[in-house]
Amino acid sequence: MSYSEPARPAAQARHHPAGTTGVSPTVRPISTAEHLAFVRAQRSASFLQTPAWGRVKTEWRSESLGWYDGPRLVGAGLVLHRPVPRLQRFTLAYLPEGPVIDWTGDIDAWLDPLAAYLKARGAFAIRLGPPVCTDVWSADQIKQGIADPGARRLTDLPAQWTDPVGLRVTGRLRDAGWLPQSPEDGFGVGHPQFKYEVPLAGRSEDDVLRGMNQLWRRNIRKAAKEGVEVTSRQVTSGQVPSDQGAGGPGANGRGLSGEDLKAFHDLYVHTAERDRFTPRPLRYFETMFAVLGAEDPERIRLYLARHRGDLVAATVMVRVGTHAVYAYGASSTEKREVRGSNACQWAMIRDALAADCDVYDLRGITPTLDADDPHVGLIQFKVGTGGRAVRYAGEWDLPLRPLVYRTFDLYMKRRGR
């Protein structure tokens, strides 16, 4: 699976961890340093599988596990443990968008020792999200599907490309007793199964611009003409964003200040009220920037778009290796005509190109093509970037203690997950 295969989407064309000698690898805990070194040796990985992410998710207990082929570390995974209410000795073991293993081979050889290790340590179930795609649809296909009254969902359209690795992984998981958790709309309790991604490998800024639709190009030009200025901030060495004031590192155009993060969060809360979703608290973002930034200064950046001194849009980008992710966004209801959101997106794409990224990931979409569905606006906005829609394998559960698993599942359904 490499970029020499032109039909393969950028989301799937990644370097995989080294395979094994044919003997099932063994699983055991590894240190944070070993885990991070392994992630850094990969072409890319999900930021949800970095050791720092476990320190962001403070409500979970985390551990780093390694797969060993003899003395050689050949795979790694971040496991987040969630206890069962009233049964604290049992946990759900969750590997979001992971683990980082070779999914092209015999996955039983990788997952069986994982299940044995976790069950012996009190896990009642494993939930994981294989980072492999199954289907890809082009921007043109999606636009035609929205215009076609007979097409209601992406899956009503023939895929532009289907990945045999992804199909084999999902088939093997099902045969081995794993239970799919991804709902029809693509959004569930975990991470989205359907994403929108812009391939960047081998492309220039002009190439990416030409791939965008006319509206996106016009909005980017308009933001520049209106004088929208986008600045980026990142955590500098030894910095704690919540401790910085207006005169801290943020004043130099590079370091992230507490004032910057507060400005983003205020706009993010405004966006949540307007678009009717529940915002995360400021402390969450303070932790996220401090922890991810300490792991790697290039891991996370804040982008702020201002027009005549007013903050009109702000975004967060996270990068691991060659994979850049649009993680969070916020925009002002006022001055929407100056197109601050497009300016932020273009700044992030340019930075991803400059960092030699293979893909710019706009994260989740719902797979609806119904023009009357309010969610269709999200996919239309992202389609404007050119790019492609990608369906991943989704999240899967393996019950290790069926009775406890059923109790947990019932509890989650009662509380609306």
N, C-alpha and C positions, 0 to 999 in steps of 0.2 A: 504494500500500500504506500505509494509515494507520489510525488508530484509529477513524475514522468508519465503518469497515466492521465491523459487529458480529460477523459470522461468522468473521472472521479471528482466529486465536489471538494472544495477546500476544507469543508468541515470534516471530511473523512480522510483526506490525504495527509496523514501524519505519520511521523516515525513511531514505530511501536517498540516497546521494551524488548530486549533480547529474549529469544525463546529459550527453551530448556533442552537438555540432552535427551529427552524422551522419558525420563523418570519424573514422577509427580514431584513438584517442588514442595518444600516444607514451609510452614507459616510460623513466624514468631515476631515478637515485638522488636521494633528498631527505634533508635534514638531520633530526636528531631533533626539532628545534624545529618544522620544517614538518610533520613527521608528527604530532606531538602536537597541533598547532593544528588539523590536519584532523580528527583523531579527536574533539577537543573540539567541533567544529562539527557533528558528527552527533548525532542524538537518542540513539543508543547504538551500541556496538560490543562485540565480544568483548575481554576483557582480554588474550587471547592475541594480539591484533593491536595492542597498544599498544607503542610503542618500548621501554618499560621491560622488557617481557617478554623481549626479546632479551638483556638483561643478567642476567635470572634464569637463563636456560638457558645457563650458562657452558660446557657441553660442545659447544655449537653456535656457529658464527660467524653473526652476524646482520647484516642490512642493511635499510634502509627504502627502499622504492621508491614512486614516485609516477606516476600516470597524468595526462598533460597534454593538454588540448584547447586547442591554441595555448598562450597563457601561463597558462591557468587550470588549477589543480590540481583534478582531478575524482575521483580515487581514490587509495588508499594501501594498502600492504601491508607487513607485517613478514615477511621471508623468513629462515628459519633454514637454514643450510647444514651438512650432515653429510657428511664425506668418506667415500669408499669405502676399506675396508681394503686396503692394498697398492697402491691407486690414488689417492693423496691429491690429485691434481690434478682429480679429478672429484667432484662433490657431488650429494647429493639436496637439492633446494631445496623446503623445506616451509613452507607458509603455513597454520598452524592456525586453523581457523574464520575463514578469510578467503580472498581479500582484501576490503577495504572498497570495493566498487564497486557500480554499479547492476546488480543481477542481473536486473532486469525486462526489460532490452532484449536487444540482440544480444550474447551473451557472447563470441562469436568475436572481436568488435572489441576486447574487453578482454583476452582470454587469448592471442590470437595474438602481439601485441607483447611480452607477458610471456615467452612461450616463446622467442621470438627473442632477447630480451635475456639470459635465463638460459643458454640453450644457448651463446651466444657467449662466456659467462664461465665455462664449464666444468661446467655442470649436466648430469648424465646423465638426470635425471628431475625432474618437478615433482609434488609432492603438495599438494593443497589440500582444504579443507573448506568448501564454499559455505554461508554462514549463512542458508540458506533451508529452510523445512520442506516436507514433502510431504503428511503426514497428521497428524490429531489425533484422539485418543480421549478421551472424558469420563471422569471418575471413576466415574460410574454404570455406564458400559459396561464398565470394567475389573472392577469388583466383580461384575457379572453374568457376565463371561467367566471369572473365577476359579471361580465356582460352577458353571459349565457344563462337564461332563466332555468335551464335544465340542470345546471351545476350548483349544488348547494354547499359542497365541502371540497377541500383539496383532494380528498381521497376519491371523489367522483371523477377526477381527471386521471388519465394515464400518466404515470411518472415519466419525467424526462430521462431519469436514470435510476436504476434499482441496484442496490449494493448486495451482492451475494453473501458477503461477510455478515452484514447486519441481519439478513434473513436467516442465515444459519445460526447466529447467536440467539435470536428470539425463538426459533424452532427448538433449539437444544434446551433453552431455559424452560420452555413449556413442557417438553418431554420429561425433564428432570423434576417436575413438580413445583416450579416457581410460578407465582401468580401475578399476572400483569396488574399494575396499579394506575395506569394512565387513563383518565376519563375521556369521553368522546370529544370534549371541547379542547383537549390538549393541556388544560390547566388542572392541577390537583393539589394535594397537600405538599408535594415536593416540587421538583423542577420541571419546566415545560418539556413536552415531547416534541413539539413543533417549534422550530426556530427560524429566524431569517438571518442569512449570512451573506456578506459581500466578499468574494474571493479577491485577494490582493497579490498573490504570488505572481511575479513576472510582469506586473502592471505598474504603469506610471500614474501620476496624478491626473494627467490628461486622459489616460485610458479610463480611469474610474469615473471622471466627469462625463466622458462620452457615453458611459454605460448608464448614467442617470437619466431620468426623464426630463422633459423640458421644464416642468414646474420646479423640480429640485434645483436645476442649474440656475433658473431665474431667481429663486429664493436666495441662493448662495450669493449671487451677484448683487441682489438687492440689499442684503445685510451689509455687504462691503460698501455699497454706495451710500447707505444710510449712516455709515460710520460706526457700526457695531464692532466693538473690540473684544476679542476673546483672549483671556490669559489663562495659563494653566499653573497649577500648584501641586507640589508633591512634598511628602515628608522628608526633611533633611536629617542627616545623621544625628541621633540622640534627641530628636525633637519629639515633644508631646503636644499635638495640636491644641488641646484644650487649655494648655498653659500659656499659649502665645497671645499677645495682644496686637493692637494695630501697629506697634513698632517692632514686632517680632520678625522672623524670617519671611513672612508673607510680604513684607514691604519691598523685598528685593526682586520680586517677580518670579522667584523659584520656590522658596519654602512655603509650606502651608501654615497659615495662622489660624488661631481659634476664631478670629473675626471672620475669616473666609468661610470656615465651616459653618459658623452660625448663620451667615448670609445665605449659604446654600440651603441650610435646613429650614430657615424661615420661608424660602421660596418653595421648597419641597412640601411643607405643611400647607401652604396656600394651594399648591397643585392638588394635594390630596383632598382638600375640602371641595375644590371645584370638580374634580373627577371622581369623587366619592370612593376613595380607598383609604385604608387605615395606615397612617404614616408610622415609620419607625422613629424612636426617640433620638434626640441629638447624641446621647451617650453612645448609642449603637454605632453611629458614624465616627465618633471620636475613637472608639475602640478599633473599628475596622481600619481606619487610616493609620493609627499608631502601630497596630500589630502587623498588617500587611506591609506597611512602609518599612518597618524594622527588619522584616524578612528579606526584602529587596527594595531599594529606593525607587526602582522603576516599576514596581508592582502596581501601584495605584496612583491616579491623578485626578484632581478636581479641575473642571473647566468652568470659567465664569464669563458670561457674555454680557457686556454692559453697553448701554446706549445713552450717551450724554450723562454718564454717572449713575444711571438707573440699571439695576440688575434685572435683565429680561429673560435670561435662561441660564441654567447650570446643569452640568452632567458629570458623571463619574465613570472613568474608564479603568478597567483592571486588565493587566497583561501578564501572561505566563508564557515565556518563550515566544513563539510565533503566533500566538492566539490572543487577540485583543477583544475585549468584551465591553460593550456599553451596558453598564450595570444599573445606573440610576439616572433619572432625568427630572428636571423641574422647569417650569416656564411661567412667566407672568401673564395674567389675563390682559393686562394693559400692554400697549405697544407690540401686540402680536404681529402687526404689519411690518415691523423691522426684521422679522425672521431670525430672531436670536437662536432658536432651537436648531435651525438649519446651519447656522454659523458654528454652533458647538459641535454638531455632528461632523461637519467638514474639517474642523480643527482636529478632532479625534482621528478621523480617517487619515489625514495627512501625517499625524504623528505615528500612526500604526504603519503606514508606508515607510516612513523614515526609519522605523525600527525593524524593517524587513519582515513584517508580519505576513503570514500566509492567508489570514482570514480576519475580517472585522465582523464580529458577532453582535447582532442587534437583539439577541435573546428571543424571548417567547412571543409567539403569535397564536391566535386561535385559528383553526383550520377552516373557518367559515368563508364561503364565497357569496353568501346571501346578501344582496345589496340592501335589504331591509334590516339586517342584523346590525346593531350598534357597534359590534366588535369588528366589523369589516373595515372601519376606518383605520384601525391599527395596521392591518396588513397592507392597505392601500398606501399609507404613509411610508412603510418600509419598502414596498415594491418600488417606490420612486428612486431608491438608491441603485437600482439595477439588480444585483444580487440574485438570490434564489431562496426558496423555502425548503427546509430540510426536516424530514421526520426522523427522529432518533428512535432507538430501541425502546425508550421509555423506562419507567421504574418497575421493578419486580420484587416481590416478597417471597422468601422461602421460610415457611413455618418450621421451626425446630422443636417447639413444644406446642402442638396444635390446640390444646385446651386454653393455654395462656394466650395464644395468638387470637383465638376467637373472642376471649374476654376483652382483650385490648381493642380489637376491631369493633366490637359492639360499643365500647366506651367512646371511641373516636367518632363513630356514627352518631351517637347521642349528643355529643358536644359539637357536631357539625365539622369535625376534623379541624 
